[in-house]
Amino acid sequence: MNLEYLDSPHDHDLLLASQINSRPLRRLVQLALGLSTESMDLLTALTDRLRTAEGALADPATSGEF
């Protein structure tokens, strides 16, 4: 795939996001594009907490990772 015509890194990210098959995940990625590093860190932390709450990640408070 030739990406030479794209002007900015954001354009590359948008193109890649548009190729995600899962509609909810694609929407989440598209909404996150352009966020500051701090906001991306918050989003990642929130995602980790949600996955922990759903049992998809070990709870760091009880797994001895501190």
PDB file of N, H, CA, C and O in Angstrom:
ATOM      1  N   MET A   1       0.853  -1.176   0.000  1.00  0.00           N
ATOM      2  CA  MET A   1       0.000   0.000   0.000  1.00  0.00           C
ATOM      3  C   MET A   1       0.897   1.236   0.000  1.00  0.00           C
ATOM      4  O   MET A   1       1.796   1.351   0.833  1.00  0.00           O
ATOM      5  N   ASN A   2       0.660   2.142  -0.912  1.00  0.00           N
ATOM      6  H   ASN A   2      -0.070   2.049  -1.588  1.00  0.00           H
ATOM      7  CA  ASN A   2       1.446   3.358  -1.024  1.00  0.00           C
ATOM      8  C   ASN A   2       0.776   4.477  -0.229  1.00  0.00           C
ATOM      9  O   ASN A   2      -0.348   4.878  -0.529  1.00  0.00           O
ATOM     10  N   LEU A   3       1.479   4.974   0.783  1.00  0.00           N
ATOM     11  H   LEU A   3       2.393   4.648   1.026  1.00  0.00           H
ATOM     12  CA  LEU A   3       0.936   6.030   1.642  1.00  0.00           C
ATOM     13  C   LEU A   3       1.586   7.376   1.361  1.00  0.00           C
ATOM     14  O   LEU A   3       1.428   8.310   2.148  1.00  0.00           O
ATOM     15  N   GLU A   4       2.320   7.496   0.247  1.00  0.00           N
ATOM     16  H   GLU A   4       2.448   6.738  -0.392  1.00  0.00           H
ATOM     17  CA  GLU A   4       3.049   8.721  -0.070  1.00  0.00           C
ATOM     18  C   GLU A   4       2.154   9.947  -0.180  1.00  0.00           C
ATOM     19  O   GLU A   4       2.596  11.060   0.105  1.00  0.00           O
ATOM     20  N   TYR A   5       0.911   9.761  -0.588  1.00  0.00           N
ATOM     21  H   TYR A   5       0.552   8.857  -0.820  1.00  0.00           H
ATOM     22  CA  TYR A   5       0.019  10.894  -0.820  1.00  0.00           C
ATOM     23  C   TYR A   5      -0.515  11.506   0.471  1.00  0.00           C
ATOM     24  O   TYR A   5      -1.103  12.588   0.446  1.00  0.00           O
ATOM     25  N   LEU A   6      -0.321  10.843   1.568  1.00  0.00           N
ATOM     26  H   LEU A   6       0.157   9.965   1.588  1.00  0.00           H
ATOM     27  CA  LEU A   6      -0.831  11.358   2.837  1.00  0.00           C
ATOM     28  C   LEU A   6       0.101  12.445   3.360  1.00  0.00           C
ATOM     29  O   LEU A   6       1.323  12.323   3.271  1.00  0.00           O
ATOM     30  N   ASP A   7      -0.484  13.504   3.904  1.00  0.00           N
ATOM     31  H   ASP A   7      -1.476  13.603   3.976  1.00  0.00           H
ATOM     32  CA  ASP A   7       0.277  14.690   4.297  1.00  0.00           C
ATOM     33  C   ASP A   7       0.889  14.638   5.690  1.00  0.00           C
ATOM     34  O   ASP A   7       1.976  15.172   5.909  1.00  0.00           O
ATOM     35  N   SER A   8       0.211  14.011   6.619  1.00  0.00           N
ATOM     36  H   SER A   8      -0.673  13.577   6.441  1.00  0.00           H
ATOM     37  CA  SER A   8       0.695  14.077   7.996  1.00  0.00           C
ATOM     38  C   SER A   8       0.579  12.706   8.660  1.00  0.00           C
ATOM     39  O   SER A   8      -0.146  11.836   8.178  1.00  0.00           O
ATOM     40  N   PRO A   9       1.300  12.519   9.772  1.00  0.00           N
ATOM     41  CA  PRO A   9       1.156  11.258  10.512  1.00  0.00           C
ATOM     42  C   PRO A   9      -0.291  11.003  10.920  1.00  0.00           C
ATOM     43  O   PRO A   9      -0.734   9.856  10.974  1.00  0.00           O
ATOM     44  N   HIS A  10      -1.027  12.080  11.209  1.00  0.00           N
ATOM     45  H   HIS A  10      -0.667  13.012  11.165  1.00  0.00           H
ATOM     46  CA  HIS A  10      -2.431  11.910  11.584  1.00  0.00           C
ATOM     47  C   HIS A  10      -3.218  11.264  10.441  1.00  0.00           C
ATOM     48  O   HIS A  10      -4.101  10.443  10.686  1.00  0.00           O
ATOM     49  N   ASP A  11      -2.905  11.627   9.200  1.00  0.00           N
ATOM     50  H   ASP A  11      -2.187  12.295   9.000  1.00  0.00           H
ATOM     51  CA  ASP A  11      -3.573  11.025   8.051  1.00  0.00           C
ATOM     52  C   ASP A  11      -3.295   9.529   7.991  1.00  0.00           C
ATOM     53  O   ASP A  11      -4.191   8.742   7.683  1.00  0.00           O
ATOM     54  N   HIS A  12      -2.059   9.132   8.285  1.00  0.00           N
ATOM     55  H   HIS A  12      -1.332   9.771   8.536  1.00  0.00           H
ATOM     56  CA  HIS A  12      -1.712   7.711   8.301  1.00  0.00           C
ATOM     57  C   HIS A  12      -2.522   6.987   9.380  1.00  0.00           C
ATOM     58  O   HIS A  12      -3.044   5.897   9.147  1.00  0.00           O
ATOM     59  N   ASP A  13      -2.618   7.595  10.543  1.00  0.00           N
ATOM     60  H   ASP A  13      -2.194   8.481  10.732  1.00  0.00           H
ATOM     61  CA  ASP A  13      -3.378   7.002  11.642  1.00  0.00           C
ATOM     62  C   ASP A  13      -4.848   6.847  11.266  1.00  0.00           C
ATOM     63  O   ASP A  13      -5.459   5.814  11.541  1.00  0.00           O
ATOM     64  N   LEU A  14      -5.405   7.864  10.644  1.00  0.00           N
ATOM     65  H   LEU A  14      -4.908   8.703  10.421  1.00  0.00           H
ATOM     66  CA  LEU A  14      -6.806   7.826  10.230  1.00  0.00           C
ATOM     67  C   LEU A  14      -7.037   6.733   9.201  1.00  0.00           C
ATOM     68  O   LEU A  14      -8.048   6.032   9.258  1.00  0.00           O
ATOM     69  N   LEU A  15      -6.114   6.579   8.262  1.00  0.00           N
ATOM     70  H   LEU A  15      -5.293   7.148   8.216  1.00  0.00           H
ATOM     71  CA  LEU A  15      -6.231   5.521   7.265  1.00  0.00           C
ATOM     72  C   LEU A  15      -6.192   4.149   7.933  1.00  0.00           C
ATOM     73  O   LEU A  15      -7.007   3.280   7.623  1.00  0.00           O
ATOM     74  N   LEU A  16      -5.256   3.959   8.835  1.00  0.00           N
ATOM     75  H   LEU A  16      -4.594   4.665   9.086  1.00  0.00           H
ATOM     76  CA  LEU A  16      -5.166   2.674   9.532  1.00  0.00           C
ATOM     77  C   LEU A  16      -6.404   2.419  10.378  1.00  0.00           C
ATOM     78  O   LEU A  16      -6.909   1.297  10.414  1.00  0.00           O
ATOM     79  N   ALA A  17      -6.895   3.441  11.054  1.00  0.00           N
ATOM     80  H   ALA A  17      -6.485   4.353  11.025  1.00  0.00           H
ATOM     81  CA  ALA A  17      -8.099   3.290  11.883  1.00  0.00           C
ATOM     82  C   ALA A  17      -9.290   2.884  11.025  1.00  0.00           C
ATOM     83  O   ALA A  17     -10.119   2.083  11.456  1.00  0.00           O
ATOM     84  N   SER A  18      -9.381   3.421   9.829  1.00  0.00           N
ATOM     85  H   SER A  18      -8.708   4.072   9.478  1.00  0.00           H
ATOM     86  CA  SER A  18     -10.519   3.113   8.958  1.00  0.00           C
ATOM     87  C   SER A  18     -10.506   1.660   8.492  1.00  0.00           C
ATOM     88  O   SER A  18     -11.521   1.155   8.011  1.00  0.00           O
ATOM     89  N   GLN A  19      -9.368   0.988   8.631  1.00  0.00           N
ATOM     90  H   GLN A  19      -8.544   1.398   9.022  1.00  0.00           H
ATOM     91  CA  GLN A  19      -9.245  -0.403   8.193  1.00  0.00           C
ATOM     92  C   GLN A  19      -9.549  -1.406   9.300  1.00  0.00           C
ATOM     93  O   GLN A  19      -9.513  -2.613   9.062  1.00  0.00           O
ATOM     94  N   ILE A  20      -9.845  -0.931  10.491  1.00  0.00           N
ATOM     95  H   ILE A  20      -9.874   0.050  10.684  1.00  0.00           H
ATOM     96  CA  ILE A  20     -10.193  -1.823  11.600  1.00  0.00           C
ATOM     97  C   ILE A  20     -11.587  -2.381  11.345  1.00  0.00           C
ATOM     98  O   ILE A  20     -12.527  -1.625  11.099  1.00  0.00           O
ATOM     99  N   ASN A  21     -11.719  -3.694  11.403  1.00  0.00           N
ATOM    100  H   ASN A  21     -10.955  -4.307  11.603  1.00  0.00           H
ATOM    101  CA  ASN A  21     -12.997  -4.350  11.098  1.00  0.00           C
ATOM    102  C   ASN A  21     -14.063  -4.137  12.159  1.00  0.00           C
ATOM    103  O   ASN A  21     -15.239  -3.974  11.834  1.00  0.00           O
ATOM    104  N   SER A  22     -13.669  -4.136  13.406  1.00  0.00           N
ATOM    105  H   SER A  22     -12.714  -4.268  13.670  1.00  0.00           H
ATOM    106  CA  SER A  22     -14.618  -3.986  14.507  1.00  0.00           C
ATOM    107  C   SER A  22     -15.105  -2.541  14.569  1.00  0.00           C
ATOM    108  O   SER A  22     -14.315  -1.626  14.803  1.00  0.00           O
ATOM    109  N   ARG A  23     -16.394  -2.339  14.362  1.00  0.00           N
ATOM    110  H   ARG A  23     -17.035  -3.083  14.172  1.00  0.00           H
ATOM    111  CA  ARG A  23     -16.939  -0.981  14.341  1.00  0.00           C
ATOM    112  C   ARG A  23     -16.739  -0.230  15.665  1.00  0.00           C
ATOM    113  O   ARG A  23     -16.316   0.926  15.647  1.00  0.00           O
ATOM    114  N   PRO A  24     -17.035  -0.860  16.813  1.00  0.00           N
ATOM    115  CA  PRO A  24     -16.814  -0.139  18.077  1.00  0.00           C
ATOM    116  C   PRO A  24     -15.334   0.206  18.302  1.00  0.00           C
ATOM    117  O   PRO A  24     -15.018   1.296  18.777  1.00  0.00           O
ATOM    118  N   LEU A  25     -14.442  -0.712  17.966  1.00  0.00           N
ATOM    119  H   LEU A  25     -14.700  -1.598  17.580  1.00  0.00           H
ATOM    120  CA  LEU A  25     -13.013  -0.440  18.141  1.00  0.00           C
ATOM    121  C   LEU A  25     -12.555   0.640  17.167  1.00  0.00           C
ATOM    122  O   LEU A  25     -11.769   1.513  17.535  1.00  0.00           O
ATOM    123  N   ARG A  26     -13.039   0.587  15.930  1.00  0.00           N
ATOM    124  H   ARG A  26     -13.677  -0.123  15.631  1.00  0.00           H
ATOM    125  CA  ARG A  26     -12.692   1.613  14.945  1.00  0.00           C
ATOM    126  C   ARG A  26     -13.130   2.989  15.435  1.00  0.00           C
ATOM    127  O   ARG A  26     -12.382   3.959  15.317  1.00  0.00           O
ATOM    128  N   ARG A  27     -14.338   3.075  15.983  1.00  0.00           N
ATOM    129  H   ARG A  27     -14.946   2.286  16.079  1.00  0.00           H
ATOM    130  CA  ARG A  27     -14.841   4.359  16.488  1.00  0.00           C
ATOM    131  C   ARG A  27     -13.986   4.856  17.650  1.00  0.00           C
ATOM    132  O   ARG A  27     -13.658   6.041  17.718  1.00  0.00           O
ATOM    133  N   LEU A  28     -13.628   3.963  18.557  1.00  0.00           N
ATOM    134  H   LEU A  28     -13.895   3.000  18.502  1.00  0.00           H
ATOM    135  CA  LEU A  28     -12.790   4.342  19.697  1.00  0.00           C
ATOM    136  C   LEU A  28     -11.445   4.875  19.224  1.00  0.00           C
ATOM    137  O   LEU A  28     -10.975   5.901  19.716  1.00  0.00           O
ATOM    138  N   VAL A  29     -10.827   4.190  18.277  1.00  0.00           N
ATOM    139  H   VAL A  29     -11.209   3.357  17.878  1.00  0.00           H
ATOM    140  CA  VAL A  29      -9.530   4.632  17.763  1.00  0.00           C
ATOM    141  C   VAL A  29      -9.669   5.977  17.059  1.00  0.00           C
ATOM    142  O   VAL A  29      -8.835   6.862  17.251  1.00  0.00           O
ATOM    143  N   GLN A  30     -10.703   6.141  16.253  1.00  0.00           N
ATOM    144  H   GLN A  30     -11.381   5.422  16.097  1.00  0.00           H
ATOM    145  CA  GLN A  30     -10.900   7.411  15.549  1.00  0.00           C
ATOM    146  C   GLN A  30     -11.124   8.562  16.529  1.00  0.00           C
ATOM    147  O   GLN A  30     -10.642   9.671  16.302  1.00  0.00           O
ATOM    148  N   LEU A  31     -11.849   8.306  17.608  1.00  0.00           N
ATOM    149  H   LEU A  31     -12.241   7.405  17.792  1.00  0.00           H
ATOM    150  CA  LEU A  31     -12.072   9.350  18.604  1.00  0.00           C
ATOM    151  C   LEU A  31     -10.790   9.701  19.363  1.00  0.00           C
ATOM    152  O   LEU A  31     -10.616  10.837  19.803  1.00  0.00           O
ATOM    153  N   ALA A  32      -9.898   8.727  19.512  1.00  0.00           N
ATOM    154  H   ALA A  32     -10.039   7.803  19.154  1.00  0.00           H
ATOM    155  CA  ALA A  32      -8.661   8.949  20.256  1.00  0.00           C
ATOM    156  C   ALA A  32      -7.593   9.657  19.429  1.00  0.00           C
ATOM    157  O   ALA A  32      -6.657  10.227  19.989  1.00  0.00           O
ATOM    158  N   LEU A  33      -7.719   9.627  18.111  1.00  0.00           N
ATOM    159  H   LEU A  33      -8.478   9.163  17.656  1.00  0.00           H
ATOM    160  CA  LEU A  33      -6.717  10.265  17.255  1.00  0.00           C
ATOM    161  C   LEU A  33      -6.597  11.747  17.588  1.00  0.00           C
ATOM    162  O   LEU A  33      -7.600  12.449  17.711  1.00  0.00           O
ATOM    163  N   GLY A  34      -5.383  12.204  17.728  1.00  0.00           N
ATOM    164  H   GLY A  34      -4.568  11.633  17.628  1.00  0.00           H
ATOM    165  CA  GLY A  34      -5.134  13.615  17.983  1.00  0.00           C
ATOM    166  C   GLY A  34      -5.137  14.016  19.440  1.00  0.00           C
ATOM    167  O   GLY A  34      -4.858  15.170  19.765  1.00  0.00           O
ATOM    168  N   LEU A  35      -5.448  13.079  20.325  1.00  0.00           N
ATOM    169  H   LEU A  35      -5.674  12.141  20.061  1.00  0.00           H
ATOM    170  CA  LEU A  35      -5.396  13.406  21.749  1.00  0.00           C
ATOM    171  C   LEU A  35      -3.958  13.635  22.185  1.00  0.00           C
ATOM    172  O   LEU A  35      -3.024  13.098  21.590  1.00  0.00           O
ATOM    173  N   SER A  36      -3.789  14.427  23.216  1.00  0.00           N
ATOM    174  H   SER A  36      -4.548  14.864  23.700  1.00  0.00           H
ATOM    175  CA  SER A  36      -2.455  14.655  23.765  1.00  0.00           C
ATOM    176  C   SER A  36      -1.920  13.368  24.390  1.00  0.00           C
ATOM    177  O   SER A  36      -2.668  12.426  24.650  1.00  0.00           O
ATOM    178  N   THR A  37      -0.629  13.353  24.620  1.00  0.00           N
ATOM    179  H   THR A  37      -0.021  14.118  24.409  1.00  0.00           H
ATOM    180  CA  THR A  37      -0.005  12.196  25.263  1.00  0.00           C
ATOM    181  C   THR A  37      -0.632  11.938  26.626  1.00  0.00           C
ATOM    182  O   THR A  37      -0.877  10.789  26.995  1.00  0.00           O
ATOM    183  N   GLU A  38      -0.890  13.003  27.370  1.00  0.00           N
ATOM    184  H   GLU A  38      -0.691  13.936  27.071  1.00  0.00           H
ATOM    185  CA  GLU A  38      -1.486  12.870  28.698  1.00  0.00           C
ATOM    186  C   GLU A  38      -2.879  12.239  28.602  1.00  0.00           C
ATOM    187  O   GLU A  38      -3.230  11.369  29.399  1.00  0.00           O
ATOM    188  N   SER A  39      -3.661  12.681  27.629  1.00  0.00           N
ATOM    189  H   SER A  39      -3.377  13.387  26.981  1.00  0.00           H
ATOM    190  CA  SER A  39      -5.004  12.122  27.463  1.00  0.00           C
ATOM    191  C   SER A  39      -4.939  10.666  27.020  1.00  0.00           C
ATOM    192  O   SER A  39      -5.756   9.849  27.444  1.00  0.00           O
ATOM    193  N   MET A  40      -3.974  10.342  26.174  1.00  0.00           N
ATOM    194  H   MET A  40      -3.311  11.005  25.830  1.00  0.00           H
ATOM    195  CA  MET A  40      -3.809   8.941  25.746  1.00  0.00           C
ATOM    196  C   MET A  40      -3.423   8.066  26.943  1.00  0.00           C
ATOM    197  O   MET A  40      -3.884   6.931  27.061  1.00  0.00           O
ATOM    198  N   ASP A  41      -2.575   8.602  27.829  1.00  0.00           N
ATOM    199  H   ASP A  41      -2.201   9.524  27.732  1.00  0.00           H
ATOM    200  CA  ASP A  41      -2.203   7.866  29.036  1.00  0.00           C
ATOM    201  C   ASP A  41      -3.429   7.626  29.923  1.00  0.00           C
ATOM    202  O   ASP A  41      -3.599   6.537  30.471  1.00  0.00           O
ATOM    203  N   LEU A  42      -4.276   8.640  30.061  1.00  0.00           N
ATOM    204  H   LEU A  42      -4.139   9.525  29.615  1.00  0.00           H
ATOM    205  CA  LEU A  42      -5.507   8.485  30.842  1.00  0.00           C
ATOM    206  C   LEU A  42      -6.434   7.449  30.214  1.00  0.00           C
ATOM    207  O   LEU A  42      -7.024   6.627  30.915  1.00  0.00           O
ATOM    208  N   LEU A  43      -6.556   7.493  28.901  1.00  0.00           N
ATOM    209  H   LEU A  43      -6.077   8.160  28.331  1.00  0.00           H
ATOM    210  CA  LEU A  43      -7.400   6.530  28.187  1.00  0.00           C
ATOM    211  C   LEU A  43      -6.878   5.109  28.373  1.00  0.00           C
ATOM    212  O   LEU A  43      -7.657   4.178  28.572  1.00  0.00           O
ATOM    213  N   THR A  44      -5.572   4.947  28.307  1.00  0.00           N
ATOM    214  H   THR A  44      -4.939   5.704  28.144  1.00  0.00           H
ATOM    215  CA  THR A  44      -4.964   3.634  28.520  1.00  0.00           C
ATOM    216  C   THR A  44      -5.212   3.142  29.941  1.00  0.00           C
ATOM    217  O   THR A  44      -5.548   1.976  30.144  1.00  0.00           O
ATOM    218  N   ALA A  45      -5.048   4.025  30.927  1.00  0.00           N
ATOM    219  H   ALA A  45      -4.775   4.973  30.762  1.00  0.00           H
ATOM    220  CA  ALA A  45      -5.287   3.656  32.322  1.00  0.00           C
ATOM    221  C   ALA A  45      -6.750   3.266  32.534  1.00  0.00           C
ATOM    222  O   ALA A  45      -7.043   2.294  33.230  1.00  0.00           O
ATOM    223  N   LEU A  46      -7.655   4.018  31.939  1.00  0.00           N
ATOM    224  H   LEU A  46      -7.417   4.808  31.374  1.00  0.00           H
ATOM    225  CA  LEU A  46      -9.077   3.703  32.056  1.00  0.00           C
ATOM    226  C   LEU A  46      -9.383   2.355  31.409  1.00  0.00           C
ATOM    227  O   LEU A  46     -10.160   1.565  31.946  1.00  0.00           O
ATOM    228  N   THR A  47      -8.775   2.098  30.268  1.00  0.00           N
ATOM    229  H   THR A  47      -8.144   2.739  29.832  1.00  0.00           H
ATOM    230  CA  THR A  47      -8.974   0.820  29.591  1.00  0.00           C
ATOM    231  C   THR A  47      -8.481  -0.332  30.458  1.00  0.00           C
ATOM    232  O   THR A  47      -9.143  -1.365  30.559  1.00  0.00           O
ATOM    233  N   ASP A  48      -7.321  -0.156  31.082  1.00  0.00           N
ATOM    234  H   ASP A  48      -6.784   0.683  31.000  1.00  0.00           H
ATOM    235  CA  ASP A  48      -6.802  -1.188  31.986  1.00  0.00           C
ATOM    236  C   ASP A  48      -7.768  -1.436  33.138  1.00  0.00           C
ATOM    237  O   ASP A  48      -7.998  -2.585  33.514  1.00  0.00           O
ATOM    238  N   ARG A  49      -8.333  -0.380  33.700  1.00  0.00           N
ATOM    239  H   ARG A  49      -8.146   0.554  33.395  1.00  0.00           H
ATOM    240  CA  ARG A  49      -9.283  -0.527  34.816  1.00  0.00           C
ATOM    241  C   ARG A  49     -10.548  -1.248  34.365  1.00  0.00           C
ATOM    242  O   ARG A  49     -11.072  -2.097  35.088  1.00  0.00           O
ATOM    243  N   LEU A  50     -11.041  -0.914  33.173  1.00  0.00           N
ATOM    244  H   LEU A  50     -10.616  -0.224  32.586  1.00  0.00           H
ATOM    245  CA  LEU A  50     -12.242  -1.583  32.655  1.00  0.00           C
ATOM    246  C   LEU A  50     -11.975  -3.061  32.399  1.00  0.00           C
ATOM    247  O   LEU A  50     -12.807  -3.908  32.723  1.00  0.00           O
ATOM    248  N   ARG A  51     -10.824  -3.373  31.823  1.00  0.00           N
ATOM    249  H   ARG A  51     -10.147  -2.685  31.560  1.00  0.00           H
ATOM    250  CA  ARG A  51     -10.483  -4.782  31.565  1.00  0.00           C
ATOM    251  C   ARG A  51     -10.328  -5.548  32.880  1.00  0.00           C
ATOM    252  O   ARG A  51     -10.731  -6.707  32.977  1.00  0.00           O
ATOM    253  N   THR A  52      -9.750  -4.906  33.881  1.00  0.00           N
ATOM    254  H   THR A  52      -9.422  -3.964  33.803  1.00  0.00           H
ATOM    255  CA  THR A  52      -9.628  -5.535  35.189  1.00  0.00           C
ATOM    256  C   THR A  52     -11.011  -5.790  35.778  1.00  0.00           C
ATOM    257  O   THR A  52     -11.269  -6.868  36.313  1.00  0.00           O
ATOM    258  N   ALA A  53     -11.898  -4.808  35.683  1.00  0.00           N
ATOM    259  H   ALA A  53     -11.689  -3.932  35.248  1.00  0.00           H
ATOM    260  CA  ALA A  53     -13.254  -4.952  36.220  1.00  0.00           C
ATOM    261  C   ALA A  53     -14.016  -6.075  35.526  1.00  0.00           C
ATOM    262  O   ALA A  53     -14.870  -6.716  36.139  1.00  0.00           O
ATOM    263  N   GLU A  54     -13.714  -6.318  34.253  1.00  0.00           N
ATOM    264  H   GLU A  54     -13.020  -5.797  33.755  1.00  0.00           H
ATOM    265  CA  GLU A  54     -14.380  -7.382  33.509  1.00  0.00           C
ATOM    266  C   GLU A  54     -13.674  -8.720  33.648  1.00  0.00           C
ATOM    267  O   GLU A  54     -14.103  -9.719  33.073  1.00  0.00           O
ATOM    268  N   GLY A  55     -12.576  -8.736  34.423  1.00  0.00           N
ATOM    269  H   GLY A  55     -12.227  -7.923  34.890  1.00  0.00           H
ATOM    270  CA  GLY A  55     -11.854  -9.981  34.657  1.00  0.00           C
ATOM    271  C   GLY A  55     -10.878 -10.346  33.556  1.00  0.00           C
ATOM    272  O   GLY A  55     -10.366 -11.465  33.543  1.00  0.00           O
ATOM    273  N   ALA A  56     -10.602  -9.432  32.628  1.00  0.00           N
ATOM    274  H   ALA A  56     -11.018  -8.523  32.639  1.00  0.00           H
ATOM    275  CA  ALA A  56      -9.704  -9.721  31.523  1.00  0.00           C
ATOM    276  C   ALA A  56      -8.240  -9.460  31.886  1.00  0.00           C
ATOM    277  O   ALA A  56      -7.340  -9.924  31.185  1.00  0.00           O
ATOM    278  N   LEU A  57      -7.993  -8.725  32.971  1.00  0.00           N
ATOM    279  H   LEU A  57      -8.723  -8.348  33.540  1.00  0.00           H
ATOM    280  CA  LEU A  57      -6.637  -8.469  33.457  1.00  0.00           C
ATOM    281  C   LEU A  57      -6.583  -8.771  34.946  1.00  0.00           C
ATOM    282  O   LEU A  57      -7.580  -8.649  35.657  1.00  0.00           O
ATOM    283  N   ALA A  58      -5.407  -9.164  35.403  1.00  0.00           N
ATOM    284  H   ALA A  58      -4.596  -9.264  34.826  1.00  0.00           H
ATOM    285  CA  ALA A  58      -5.241  -9.373  36.839  1.00  0.00           C
ATOM    286  C   ALA A  58      -5.328  -8.033  37.547  1.00  0.00           C
ATOM    287  O   ALA A  58      -4.843  -7.024  37.037  1.00  0.00           O
ATOM    288  N   ASP A  59      -5.937  -8.022  38.703  1.00  0.00           N
ATOM    289  H   ASP A  59      -6.331  -8.842  39.117  1.00  0.00           H
ATOM    290  CA  ASP A  59      -6.039  -6.801  39.503  1.00  0.00           C
ATOM    291  C   ASP A  59      -4.693  -6.534  40.166  1.00  0.00           C
ATOM    292  O   ASP A  59      -4.252  -7.328  40.998  1.00  0.00           O
ATOM    293  N   PRO A  60      -4.022  -5.418  39.811  1.00  0.00           N
ATOM    294  CA  PRO A  60      -2.697  -5.149  40.394  1.00  0.00           C
ATOM    295  C   PRO A  60      -2.741  -5.018  41.913  1.00  0.00           C
ATOM    296  O   PRO A  60      -1.725  -5.237  42.572  1.00  0.00           O
ATOM    297  N   ALA A  61      -3.881  -4.668  42.479  1.00  0.00           N
ATOM    298  H   ALA A  61      -4.707  -4.490  41.943  1.00  0.00           H
ATOM    299  CA  ALA A  61      -3.992  -4.524  43.936  1.00  0.00           C
ATOM    300  C   ALA A  61      -3.904  -5.880  44.638  1.00  0.00           C
ATOM    301  O   ALA A  61      -3.537  -5.946  45.811  1.00  0.00           O
ATOM    302  N   THR A  62      -4.237  -6.957  43.928  1.00  0.00           N
ATOM    303  H   THR A  62      -4.535  -6.903  42.975  1.00  0.00           H
ATOM    304  CA  THR A  62      -4.231  -8.281  44.557  1.00  0.00           C
ATOM    305  C   THR A  62      -3.219  -9.244  43.941  1.00  0.00           C
ATOM    306  O   THR A  62      -3.063 -10.367  44.421  1.00  0.00           O
ATOM    307  N   SER A  63      -2.530  -8.814  42.881  1.00  0.00           N
ATOM    308  H   SER A  63      -2.657  -7.902  42.492  1.00  0.00           H
ATOM    309  CA  SER A  63      -1.620  -9.744  42.207  1.00  0.00           C
ATOM    310  C   SER A  63      -0.159  -9.570  42.617  1.00  0.00           C
ATOM    311  O   SER A  63       0.712 -10.259  42.087  1.00  0.00           O
ATOM    312  N   GLY A  64       0.123  -8.659  43.554  1.00  0.00           N
ATOM    313  H   GLY A  64      -0.585  -8.099  43.985  1.00  0.00           H
ATOM    314  CA  GLY A  64       1.473  -8.463  44.025  1.00  0.00           C
ATOM    315  C   GLY A  64       2.374  -7.725  43.059  1.00  0.00           C
ATOM    316  O   GLY A  64       3.595  -7.861  43.137  1.00  0.00           O
ATOM    317  N   GLU A  65       1.806  -6.944  42.144  1.00  0.00           N
ATOM    318  H   GLU A  65       0.814  -6.834  42.080  1.00  0.00           H
ATOM    319  CA  GLU A  65       2.610  -6.217  41.171  1.00  0.00           C
ATOM    320  C   GLU A  65       3.058  -4.858  41.679  1.00  0.00           C
ATOM    321  O   GLU A  65       3.695  -4.119  40.928  1.00  0.00           O
ATOM    322  N   PHE A  66       2.758  -4.496  42.912  1.00  0.00           N
ATOM    323  H   PHE A  66       2.240  -5.097  43.522  1.00  0.00           H
ATOM    324  CA  PHE A  66       3.180  -3.205  43.446  1.00  0.00           C
ATOM    325  C   PHE A  66       4.591  -3.276  43.932  1.00  0.00           C
ATOM    326  O   PHE A  66       5.127  -2.280  44.419  1.00  0.00           O
TER     327      PHE A  66
END
